[in-house]
Amino acid sequence: MTTLVIAEHDNTELKPVTLNTLAAAAAIGNEITVLVAGSNCQAVAAQAAQAAGVAKVLVAEDGAYEHQLAENVSALVTELGGGYSHILFPATGNGKNIAPRVAAGLDVNQISEIISVESADTFTRPIYAGNAIATVQSEDAIKVITVRATGFDAVAAEGGSGAVDSIGSAHDIGSSRHVEDKLAVSDRPELTAASVVISGGRGMGNGENFALLDGIADKLGAAVGASRAAVDAGFVPNDMQVGQTGKIVAPNLYIAVGISGAIQHLAGMKDSKVIVAINKDEDAPIFQVADYGLVADLFETLPQLEAAL
């Protein structure tokens, strides 16, 4: 049996979340093949081939895959899927967009956001915003799975020697097209890959006050996130949102500033190694999961913290 892992990439670099997904594939115990679908993405294929545990890399290069349109990529994966026992996607926006289409195309159930592998057909996944863990057993011949990266330690990015093969299959369904990318440019690490994250909530008051987090983030090499309440209030863009309906993070250090700790937010960050909470409300739920809590006015505390670093 062989497991197919769908690589997350930008046609230039292999995204770190793919290495976490490979760890889940390794736990299943099958031979691992990686699919790199994109345009001018040979460099990505070479990186994937070097990852620990990868036996083979399939490269599908075509303009139809340049922007990872779900309709086109899912058609390719569905075509290839019959030859594999497991198909794994990172549980990113991209993976969550493609995986259900593949499961429907193969007429199987999807298993979402697994956090551990119990056996080749049994997995665990969080439910009820992470307050309970479900053990799921699948009898489908092909198992389509999304992997929550925070549940698995990444495999080594180097040391492997997988073979690289090109495949000529191209699917341009024509039902969607890429219009443009609007990307926030930042020297800071991505939220889902950062070892330190500092997030602000409704207590920040407005978007301009998020600048109070920038100096601390720069000194700590941290990514800056936000609660859903802050995003919904228009303080910051939604790509900064941490939580059940945002990004799931598990950094070594998570600093929550002015965040009350709604269950939806906790679901996205409570697996962090060390959690620090700053909030003037001593009864805020965030203190129940925090390793260190400071009951204080953030507008006084943040400048002091930045000065002390």
BALOBA-1460 file (C-alpha; in Angstrom, 3 decimals):
// residues 309
<rec num="1" residu="m" x="0.000" y="0.000" z="0.000"/>
<rec num="2" residu="t" x="1.121" y="3.544" z="-0.738"/>
<rec num="3" residu="t" x="0.174" y="6.903" z="0.733"/>
<rec num="4" residu="l" x="-0.102" y="9.986" z="-1.477"/>
<rec num="5" residu="v" x="0.720" y="13.325" z="0.168"/>
<rec num="6" residu="i" x="-0.348" y="16.494" z="-1.642"/>
<rec num="7" residu="a" x="2.422" y="19.082" z="-1.312"/>
<rec num="8" residu="e" x="1.639" y="22.632" z="-0.215"/>
<rec num="9" residu="h" x="3.849" y="25.086" z="-2.114"/>
<rec num="10" residu="d" x="4.048" y="28.366" z="-4.016"/>
<rec num="11" residu="n" x="5.833" y="26.980" z="-7.098"/>
<rec num="12" residu="t" x="9.136" y="28.060" z="-5.559"/>
<rec num="13" residu="e" x="9.324" y="26.590" z="-2.065"/>
<rec num="14" residu="l" x="7.821" y="23.632" z="-0.268"/>
<rec num="15" residu="k" x="5.718" y="24.910" z="2.621"/>
<rec num="16" residu="p" x="6.760" y="23.623" z="6.079"/>
<rec num="17" residu="v" x="3.258" y="22.280" z="6.720"/>
<rec num="18" residu="t" x="3.981" y="19.569" z="4.126"/>
<rec num="19" residu="l" x="6.673" y="18.167" z="6.419"/>
<rec num="20" residu="n" x="4.123" y="17.817" z="9.227"/>
<rec num="21" residu="t" x="1.784" y="16.032" z="6.845"/>
<rec num="22" residu="l" x="4.611" y="13.680" z="5.883"/>
<rec num="23" residu="a" x="4.999" y="12.833" z="9.576"/>
<rec num="24" residu="a" x="1.360" y="11.719" z="9.637"/>
<rec num="25" residu="a" x="1.960" y="9.666" z="6.494"/>
<rec num="26" residu="a" x="5.003" y="8.038" z="8.107"/>
<rec num="27" residu="a" x="2.878" y="7.085" z="11.132"/>
<rec num="28" residu="i" x="0.485" y="5.221" z="8.830"/>
<rec num="29" residu="g" x="3.423" y="3.070" z="7.772"/>
<rec num="30" residu="n" x="3.023" y="2.862" z="4.000"/>
<rec num="31" residu="e" x="5.456" y="3.874" z="1.273"/>
<rec num="32" residu="i" x="5.077" y="7.607" z="0.674"/>
<rec num="33" residu="t" x="4.614" y="9.386" z="-2.642"/>
<rec num="34" residu="v" x="4.369" y="13.181" z="-2.833"/>
<rec num="35" residu="l" x="2.412" y="14.996" z="-5.545"/>
<rec num="36" residu="v" x="3.667" y="18.418" z="-6.579"/>
<rec num="37" residu="a" x="1.155" y="20.077" z="-8.907"/>
<rec num="38" residu="g" x="2.099" y="23.512" z="-10.160"/>
<rec num="39" residu="s" x="3.918" y="25.484" z="-12.833"/>
<rec num="40" residu="n" x="7.706" y="25.693" z="-13.092"/>
<rec num="41" residu="c" x="7.862" y="23.826" z="-9.807"/>
<rec num="42" residu="q" x="10.861" y="21.524" z="-10.285"/>
<rec num="43" residu="a" x="12.617" y="23.242" z="-7.364"/>
<rec num="44" residu="v" x="9.708" y="22.268" z="-5.119"/>
<rec num="45" residu="a" x="9.886" y="18.676" z="-6.347"/>
<rec num="46" residu="a" x="13.589" y="18.561" z="-5.539"/>
<rec num="47" residu="q" x="12.895" y="19.793" z="-2.004"/>
<rec num="48" residu="a" x="10.131" y="17.224" z="-1.543"/>
<rec num="49" residu="a" x="12.436" y="14.435" z="-2.724"/>
<rec num="50" residu="q" x="14.924" y="15.340" z="0.013"/>
<rec num="51" residu="a" x="12.358" y="15.112" z="2.825"/>
<rec num="52" residu="a" x="12.771" y="12.147" z="5.142"/>
<rec num="53" residu="g" x="10.689" y="9.105" z="4.256"/>
<rec num="54" residu="v" x="9.688" y="10.129" z="0.729"/>
<rec num="55" residu="a" x="10.067" y="7.295" z="-1.781"/>
<rec num="56" residu="k" x="8.792" y="9.085" z="-4.891"/>
<rec num="57" residu="v" x="7.743" y="12.539" z="-6.053"/>
<rec num="58" residu="l" x="5.254" y="12.992" z="-8.878"/>
<rec num="59" residu="v" x="5.452" y="16.339" z="-10.671"/>
<rec num="60" residu="a" x="2.513" y="17.677" z="-12.660"/>
<rec num="61" residu="e" x="3.618" y="20.889" z="-14.364"/>
<rec num="62" residu="d" x="0.974" y="22.800" z="-16.251"/>
<rec num="63" residu="g" x="-0.428" y="26.307" z="-16.322"/>
<rec num="64" residu="a" x="-3.721" y="24.898" z="-15.034"/>
<rec num="65" residu="y" x="-2.050" y="24.157" z="-11.701"/>
<rec num="66" residu="e" x="-0.084" y="27.388" z="-11.313"/>
<rec num="67" residu="h" x="-2.474" y="28.915" z="-8.777"/>
<rec num="68" residu="q" x="-3.647" y="25.654" z="-7.176"/>
<rec num="69" residu="l" x="-7.254" y="26.092" z="-8.306"/>
<rec num="70" residu="a" x="-9.228" y="23.472" z="-6.392"/>
<rec num="71" residu="e" x="-11.266" y="22.363" z="-9.396"/>
<rec num="72" residu="n" x="-8.167" y="21.548" z="-11.447"/>
<rec num="73" residu="v" x="-6.008" y="20.015" z="-8.732"/>
<rec num="74" residu="s" x="-8.853" y="17.894" z="-7.366"/>
<rec num="75" residu="a" x="-9.473" y="16.454" z="-10.832"/>
<rec num="76" residu="l" x="-5.810" y="15.438" z="-11.023"/>
<rec num="77" residu="v" x="-5.766" y="13.899" z="-7.550"/>
<rec num="78" residu="t" x="-9.030" y="12.055" z="-8.206"/>
<rec num="79" residu="e" x="-7.536" y="10.604" z="-11.383"/>
<rec num="80" residu="l" x="-4.453" y="9.406" z="-9.507"/>
<rec num="81" residu="g" x="-6.220" y="8.480" z="-6.277"/>
<rec num="82" residu="g" x="-7.340" y="4.986" z="-7.236"/>
<rec num="83" residu="g" x="-3.770" y="3.766" z="-6.938"/>
<rec num="84" residu="y" x="-3.352" y="4.743" z="-3.279"/>
<rec num="85" residu="s" x="-4.747" y="3.564" z="0.050"/>
<rec num="86" residu="h" x="-4.430" y="6.977" z="1.718"/>
<rec num="87" residu="i" x="-4.461" y="10.528" z="0.323"/>
<rec num="88" residu="l" x="-3.257" y="13.182" z="2.766"/>
<rec num="89" residu="f" x="-3.635" y="16.962" z="2.576"/>
<rec num="90" residu="p" x="-2.404" y="19.606" z="5.005"/>
<rec num="91" residu="a" x="-5.422" y="21.103" z="6.783"/>
<rec num="92" residu="t" x="-4.783" y="24.530" z="5.272"/>
<rec num="93" residu="g" x="-7.216" y="26.673" z="3.328"/>
<rec num="94" residu="n" x="-5.883" y="25.075" z="0.163"/>
<rec num="95" residu="g" x="-6.088" y="21.518" z="1.473"/>
<rec num="96" residu="k" x="-9.566" y="22.017" z="2.892"/>
<rec num="97" residu="n" x="-10.682" y="23.332" z="-0.490"/>
<rec num="98" residu="i" x="-9.370" y="20.393" z="-2.501"/>
<rec num="99" residu="a" x="-9.838" y="17.377" z="-0.212"/>
<rec num="100" residu="p" x="-13.688" y="17.318" z="-0.129"/>
<rec num="101" residu="r" x="-13.808" y="17.427" z="-3.921"/>
<rec num="102" residu="v" x="-11.440" y="14.468" z="-4.103"/>
<rec num="103" residu="a" x="-13.440" y="12.509" z="-1.524"/>
<rec num="104" residu="a" x="-16.642" y="13.159" z="-3.481"/>
<rec num="105" residu="g" x="-14.956" y="12.187" z="-6.743"/>
<rec num="106" residu="l" x="-13.755" y="8.895" z="-5.246"/>
<rec num="107" residu="d" x="-17.105" y="8.339" z="-3.459"/>
<rec num="108" residu="v" x="-15.518" y="7.993" z="-0.023"/>
<rec num="109" residu="n" x="-15.781" y="9.792" z="3.285"/>
<rec num="110" residu="q" x="-13.306" y="12.483" z="4.244"/>
<rec num="111" residu="i" x="-11.572" y="12.346" z="7.635"/>
<rec num="112" residu="s" x="-10.854" y="15.903" z="8.724"/>
<rec num="113" residu="e" x="-7.998" y="17.416" z="10.722"/>
<rec num="114" residu="i" x="-6.496" y="14.316" z="12.293"/>
<rec num="115" residu="i" x="-4.086" y="14.881" z="15.180"/>
<rec num="116" residu="s" x="-2.809" y="11.319" z="15.597"/>
<rec num="117" residu="v" x="-2.632" y="7.989" z="13.785"/>
<rec num="118" residu="e" x="-3.718" y="4.983" z="15.846"/>
<rec num="119" residu="s" x="-3.443" y="2.512" z="12.962"/>
<rec num="120" residu="a" x="-3.758" y="2.501" z="9.184"/>
<rec num="121" residu="d" x="-7.553" y="2.824" z="9.441"/>
<rec num="122" residu="t" x="-8.004" y="4.576" z="12.796"/>
<rec num="123" residu="f" x="-7.298" y="8.227" z="13.592"/>
<rec num="124" residu="t" x="-8.115" y="10.839" z="16.217"/>
<rec num="125" residu="r" x="-9.488" y="14.297" z="15.531"/>
<rec num="126" residu="p" x="-10.762" y="17.149" z="17.715"/>
<rec num="127" residu="i" x="-14.483" y="17.884" z="17.902"/>
<rec num="128" residu="y" x="-16.574" y="20.462" z="19.799"/>
<rec num="129" residu="a" x="-13.913" y="23.146" z="19.290"/>
<rec num="130" residu="g" x="-11.238" y="20.838" z="20.654"/>
<rec num="131" residu="n" x="-13.042" y="20.039" z="23.908"/>
<rec num="132" residu="a" x="-13.342" y="16.365" z="22.974"/>
<rec num="133" residu="i" x="-11.251" y="14.020" z="20.863"/>
<rec num="134" residu="a" x="-13.013" y="11.572" z="18.561"/>
<rec num="135" residu="t" x="-11.471" y="8.287" z="17.465"/>
<rec num="136" residu="v" x="-12.537" y="7.565" z="13.900"/>
<rec num="137" residu="q" x="-12.192" y="4.256" z="12.068"/>
<rec num="138" residu="s" x="-12.689" y="4.168" z="8.314"/>
<rec num="139" residu="e" x="-13.532" y="1.118" z="6.232"/>
<rec num="140" residu="d" x="-13.184" y="2.973" z="2.927"/>
<rec num="141" residu="a" x="-10.686" y="1.440" z="0.531"/>
<rec num="142" residu="i" x="-9.199" y="4.896" z="-0.078"/>
<rec num="143" residu="k" x="-8.918" y="7.218" z="2.894"/>
<rec num="144" residu="v" x="-8.957" y="10.943" z="2.117"/>
<rec num="145" residu="i" x="-7.549" y="12.810" z="5.106"/>
<rec num="146" residu="t" x="-6.654" y="16.351" z="6.107"/>
<rec num="147" residu="v" x="-3.876" y="16.652" z="8.695"/>
<rec num="148" residu="r" x="-3.740" y="19.287" z="11.417"/>
<rec num="149" residu="a" x="-0.069" y="20.241" z="11.326"/>
<rec num="150" residu="t" x="0.120" y="21.103" z="15.014"/>
<rec num="151" residu="g" x="-0.562" y="17.457" z="15.869"/>
<rec num="152" residu="f" x="2.625" y="16.157" z="14.248"/>
<rec num="153" residu="d" x="6.285" y="17.104" z="14.504"/>
<rec num="154" residu="a" x="7.737" y="17.857" z="11.073"/>
<rec num="155" residu="v" x="9.989" y="15.272" z="9.451"/>
<rec num="156" residu="a" x="13.513" y="16.285" z="8.520"/>
<rec num="157" residu="a" x="13.623" y="18.493" z="5.416"/>
<rec num="158" residu="e" x="16.850" y="16.834" z="4.246"/>
<rec num="159" residu="g" x="18.290" y="13.360" z="4.192"/>
<rec num="160" residu="g" x="15.827" y="11.702" z="1.848"/>
<rec num="161" residu="s" x="16.498" y="10.504" z="-1.697"/>
<rec num="162" residu="g" x="13.119" y="10.087" z="-3.364"/>
<rec num="163" residu="a" x="12.872" y="9.543" z="-7.111"/>
<rec num="164" residu="v" x="11.292" y="12.363" z="-9.142"/>
<rec num="165" residu="d" x="8.931" y="11.451" z="-11.990"/>
<rec num="166" residu="s" x="6.980" y="13.783" z="-14.257"/>
<rec num="167" residu="i" x="3.375" y="13.069" z="-15.173"/>
<rec num="168" residu="g" x="1.695" y="14.571" z="-18.186"/>
<rec num="169" residu="s" x="-1.879" y="14.662" z="-16.955"/>
<rec num="170" residu="a" x="-3.373" y="18.180" z="-17.181"/>
<rec num="171" residu="h" x="-6.861" y="19.213" z="-16.141"/>
<rec num="172" residu="d" x="-8.278" y="22.638" z="-16.859"/>
<rec num="173" residu="i" x="-11.897" y="22.353" z="-15.809"/>
<rec num="174" residu="g" x="-12.612" y="25.943" z="-16.817"/>
<rec num="175" residu="s" x="-15.165" y="26.577" z="-14.072"/>
<rec num="176" residu="s" x="-12.948" y="29.050" z="-12.214"/>
<rec num="177" residu="r" x="-10.016" y="31.315" z="-12.952"/>
<rec num="178" residu="h" x="-7.361" y="33.093" z="-10.960"/>
<rec num="179" residu="v" x="-7.821" y="36.859" z="-11.007"/>
<rec num="180" residu="e" x="-5.157" y="38.293" z="-8.713"/>
<rec num="181" residu="d" x="-3.242" y="37.831" z="-5.485"/>
<rec num="182" residu="k" x="-3.472" y="40.375" z="-2.727"/>
<rec num="183" residu="l" x="-0.771" y="39.460" z="-0.267"/>
<rec num="184" residu="a" x="0.350" y="41.249" z="2.857"/>
<rec num="185" residu="v" x="4.108" y="41.674" z="2.672"/>
<rec num="186" residu="s" x="5.893" y="41.074" z="5.974"/>
<rec num="187" residu="d" x="9.340" y="40.122" z="7.166"/>
<rec num="188" residu="r" x="7.785" y="38.250" z="10.056"/>
<rec num="189" residu="p" x="7.234" y="34.462" z="9.967"/>
<rec num="190" residu="e" x="3.900" y="32.976" z="8.930"/>
<rec num="191" residu="l" x="1.444" y="32.470" z="11.755"/>
<rec num="192" residu="t" x="1.224" y="28.720" z="11.336"/>
<rec num="193" residu="a" x="5.010" y="28.283" z="11.194"/>
<rec num="194" residu="a" x="6.154" y="30.788" z="13.833"/>
<rec num="195" residu="s" x="7.752" y="29.586" z="17.074"/>
<rec num="196" residu="v" x="6.458" y="32.695" z="18.860"/>
<rec num="197" residu="v" x="3.056" y="34.331" z="18.304"/>
<rec num="198" residu="i" x="1.670" y="37.480" z="19.926"/>
<rec num="199" residu="s" x="-2.032" y="38.107" z="19.345"/>
<rec num="200" residu="g" x="-4.360" y="40.983" z="20.137"/>
<rec num="201" residu="g" x="-8.062" y="40.927" z="20.834"/>
<rec num="202" residu="r" x="-10.982" y="43.273" z="21.220"/>
<rec num="203" residu="g" x="-9.198" y="44.807" z="24.204"/>
<rec num="204" residu="m" x="-6.742" y="46.478" z="21.824"/>
<rec num="205" residu="g" x="-9.484" y="49.035" z="21.196"/>
<rec num="206" residu="n" x="-8.762" y="49.718" z="17.520"/>
<rec num="207" residu="g" x="-6.497" y="48.709" z="14.658"/>
<rec num="208" residu="e" x="-3.979" y="51.464" z="15.282"/>
<rec num="209" residu="n" x="-3.247" y="50.073" z="18.729"/>
<rec num="210" residu="f" x="-2.034" y="46.816" z="17.177"/>
<rec num="211" residu="a" x="1.169" y="48.769" z="16.520"/>
<rec num="212" residu="l" x="1.882" y="48.220" z="20.234"/>
<rec num="213" residu="l" x="2.469" y="44.566" z="19.395"/>
<rec num="214" residu="d" x="4.889" y="45.238" z="16.529"/>
<rec num="215" residu="g" x="7.913" y="46.235" z="18.596"/>
<rec num="216" residu="i" x="7.575" y="43.192" z="20.837"/>
<rec num="217" residu="a" x="7.063" y="40.933" z="17.810"/>
<rec num="218" residu="d" x="10.203" y="42.320" z="16.154"/>
<rec num="219" residu="k" x="12.311" y="41.695" z="19.257"/>
<rec num="220" residu="l" x="10.972" y="38.160" z="19.718"/>
<rec num="221" residu="g" x="10.923" y="37.234" z="16.022"/>
<rec num="222" residu="a" x="7.220" y="36.600" z="16.449"/>
<rec num="223" residu="a" x="4.227" y="36.497" z="14.149"/>
<rec num="224" residu="v" x="1.287" y="38.769" z="14.978"/>
<rec num="225" residu="g" x="-2.207" y="37.292" z="15.214"/>
<rec num="226" residu="a" x="-5.643" y="38.359" z="16.347"/>
<rec num="227" residu="s" x="-8.851" y="37.011" z="17.802"/>
<rec num="228" residu="r" x="-12.002" y="36.744" z="15.744"/>
<rec num="229" residu="a" x="-13.521" y="39.594" z="17.745"/>
<rec num="230" residu="a" x="-10.694" y="41.885" z="16.628"/>
<rec num="231" residu="v" x="-11.069" y="40.774" z="13.016"/>
<rec num="232" residu="d" x="-14.852" y="41.145" z="13.023"/>
<rec num="233" residu="a" x="-14.452" y="44.630" z="14.492"/>
<rec num="234" residu="g" x="-12.295" y="45.563" z="11.505"/>
<rec num="235" residu="f" x="-9.122" y="46.131" z="13.535"/>
<rec num="236" residu="v" x="-6.992" y="43.813" z="11.345"/>
<rec num="237" residu="p" x="-7.431" y="41.641" z="8.212"/>
<rec num="238" residu="n" x="-8.834" y="38.139" z="8.569"/>
<rec num="239" residu="d" x="-5.587" y="36.431" z="7.524"/>
<rec num="240" residu="m" x="-4.365" y="37.279" z="11.044"/>
<rec num="241" residu="q" x="-7.195" y="35.412" z="12.753"/>
<rec num="242" residu="v" x="-6.266" y="32.635" z="15.165"/>
<rec num="243" residu="g" x="-9.002" y="30.249" z="16.212"/>
<rec num="244" residu="q" x="-11.460" y="27.584" z="15.186"/>
<rec num="245" residu="t" x="-12.506" y="29.532" z="12.083"/>
<rec num="246" residu="g" x="-9.041" y="31.022" z="11.549"/>
<rec num="247" residu="k" x="-5.561" y="29.564" z="11.746"/>
<rec num="248" residu="i" x="-4.554" y="26.796" z="14.140"/>
<rec num="249" residu="v" x="-1.213" y="27.515" z="15.796"/>
<rec num="250" residu="a" x="0.938" y="25.723" z="18.363"/>
<rec num="251" residu="p" x="4.072" y="27.830" z="18.849"/>
<rec num="252" residu="n" x="6.598" y="27.456" z="21.658"/>
<rec num="253" residu="l" x="5.312" y="30.746" z="23.091"/>
<rec num="254" residu="y" x="1.859" y="32.308" z="22.622"/>
<rec num="255" residu="i" x="1.168" y="35.749" z="24.082"/>
<rec num="256" residu="a" x="-2.514" y="36.711" z="24.236"/>
<rec num="257" residu="v" x="-3.084" y="40.425" z="24.741"/>
<rec num="258" residu="g" x="-6.559" y="41.796" z="25.444"/>
<rec num="259" residu="i" x="-8.124" y="38.471" z="24.473"/>
<rec num="260" residu="s" x="-10.910" y="37.179" z="26.704"/>
<rec num="261" residu="g" x="-10.470" y="33.568" z="25.636"/>
<rec num="262" residu="a" x="-13.667" y="32.569" z="23.868"/>
<rec num="263" residu="i" x="-13.851" y="28.844" z="23.167"/>
<rec num="264" residu="q" x="-13.397" y="29.422" z="19.430"/>
<rec num="265" residu="h" x="-10.096" y="31.216" z="20.034"/>
<rec num="266" residu="l" x="-8.845" y="28.643" z="22.530"/>
<rec num="267" residu="a" x="-9.441" y="25.912" z="19.950"/>
<rec num="268" residu="g" x="-6.849" y="27.548" z="17.723"/>
<rec num="269" residu="m" x="-4.012" y="28.071" z="20.219"/>
<rec num="270" residu="k" x="-4.381" y="25.969" z="23.344"/>
<rec num="271" residu="d" x="-1.790" y="23.434" z="22.138"/>
<rec num="272" residu="s" x="0.912" y="26.112" z="22.404"/>
<rec num="273" residu="k" x="3.816" y="25.032" z="24.612"/>
<rec num="274" residu="v" x="3.732" y="28.136" z="26.854"/>
<rec num="275" residu="i" x="0.784" y="30.553" z="26.997"/>
<rec num="276" residu="v" x="1.053" y="34.048" z="28.459"/>
<rec num="277" residu="a" x="-2.101" y="36.122" z="28.944"/>
<rec num="278" residu="i" x="-2.361" y="39.862" z="29.565"/>
<rec num="279" residu="n" x="-5.850" y="41.080" z="30.409"/>
<rec num="280" residu="k" x="-7.293" y="43.568" z="32.873"/>
<rec num="281" residu="d" x="-10.239" y="41.249" z="33.615"/>
<rec num="282" residu="e" x="-9.042" y="38.731" z="36.186"/>
<rec num="283" residu="d" x="-12.034" y="36.479" z="35.396"/>
<rec num="284" residu="a" x="-11.268" y="36.227" z="31.675"/>
<rec num="285" residu="p" x="-11.403" y="32.578" z="30.504"/>
<rec num="286" residu="i" x="-7.962" y="32.926" z="28.882"/>
<rec num="287" residu="f" x="-6.391" y="32.676" z="32.343"/>
<rec num="288" residu="q" x="-7.734" y="29.129" z="32.694"/>
<rec num="289" residu="v" x="-5.395" y="27.878" z="29.965"/>
<rec num="290" residu="a" x="-2.519" y="30.320" z="30.484"/>
<rec num="291" residu="d" x="0.754" y="29.164" z="32.034"/>
<rec num="292" residu="y" x="1.464" y="32.760" z="33.052"/>
<rec num="293" residu="g" x="-1.149" y="35.468" z="33.533"/>
<rec num="294" residu="l" x="-0.839" y="39.174" z="34.133"/>
<rec num="295" residu="v" x="-3.897" y="41.140" z="35.264"/>
<rec num="296" residu="a" x="-3.007" y="44.600" z="34.033"/>
<rec num="297" residu="d" x="-3.826" y="47.386" z="31.608"/>
<rec num="298" residu="l" x="-2.246" y="46.371" z="28.300"/>
<rec num="299" residu="f" x="-1.622" y="49.999" z="27.320"/>
<rec num="300" residu="e" x="0.712" y="50.338" z="30.285"/>
<rec num="301" residu="t" x="2.154" y="46.834" z="30.178"/>
<rec num="302" residu="l" x="3.094" y="46.516" z="26.506"/>
<rec num="303" residu="p" x="5.473" y="49.523" z="26.405"/>
<rec num="304" residu="q" x="7.085" y="48.245" z="29.611"/>
<rec num="305" residu="l" x="7.484" y="44.770" z="28.151"/>
<rec num="306" residu="e" x="9.005" y="46.104" z="24.941"/>
<rec num="307" residu="a" x="11.455" y="48.249" z="26.898"/>
<rec num="308" residu="a" x="12.495" y="45.277" z="29.021"/>
<rec num="309" residu="l" x="13.219" y="42.975" z="26.076"/>
